[in-house]
Amino acid sequence: GTNSSPPYPLKSPICAGGGEPFSDLALAVRLALEQLEPADRNLLWLHDGEGYTLKELAPHFGCTEVCLRQRLHRARQRLKRLLSDEK
């Protein structure tokens, strides 16, 4: 089965960096990410945010690198649509 949980808990900070409030863009991205399915959000965060490779993530998500590349592309497209709807 596919496990959509990350290998460690994802933190969801209220502020960026040293207690500074999120910029408008950062807040829009965070809100859009929260609207994604947990598996999509985790994949985006682990790959794009934490720098894990598709090869490293494939066993965790229970699919091939090719499958994961497709899922990552679709998750990015959904995030892009959500962000464009914010405007």
N, C-alpha and C positions, 0 to 999 in steps of 0.2 A: 504494500500500500504506500501511498504518497504521504509523507510526513511534512506538513507545512510549517512546523515549528522550527525556528532557527536553532543552531547548535547551542545558543546561549540566549538569555532573555534580552530583547531589544529595549533600550531605554527610550523614553519619550520625554525629553527635557522640555520644560516650559520656556526656558531662556537659552539662548545660544552663548557659547563661550563663557566669559566671566560675568554672568548675570545680566548681560545686555539683552533687552527685548529683541525678539525676532524682527527682522525687516519685513516689510509688506510682502516681498517675494518669498522669503523663507516661510512666513506664515501661510501664504497661499499654497506653497509646495507641501507643507506639513498637513494642511487641511485636505488637500487632494490625496495625499498618501493614505490618510485615514479612511478615505472612501473606497480604496482598493480592497480587493479580497486579501485576507491575511497572507496567503501563499505568494501572491503577486508582490505585496509590500515587502515581505521578507526576502524574496528573490532580488528585488531591486536594491534593497538596503545591503544585503550581503555581497552582491556583485559590484554595484556601483559605489556604494558607501564604504564598505569594508575592504573591497579589493579582492575578494575570493574569485578564483577562476571558475569557469563553467565546469571544468574537469573536477575541481574540488567539490563543487556543489551538486553535481549530477547524482552521486550515490545518496546524498542526503535527501534530495527531492524524488528519488526513485525513478529516474528516467535517464535517457542518454544525453550527451552534450548537445546533440542536434535538437532534440526535443526541448531541452532547457533554453537553447538559443532562441527558438521560436516563442517559448513562453515569455522570455525576457523582452523580446521585441514587442509582443502583444501587450505586456504590462506597461512598457514605455509608451506605447500608443494610447492606452487607456489614460495614463497619467497626463499625457500631452492634451488629450481631449478634455479632461477635467480642468486642467489649467486654462485652456482656451475658453471654457465655459465661464470661468471666474471673471473674465474681463467685461 
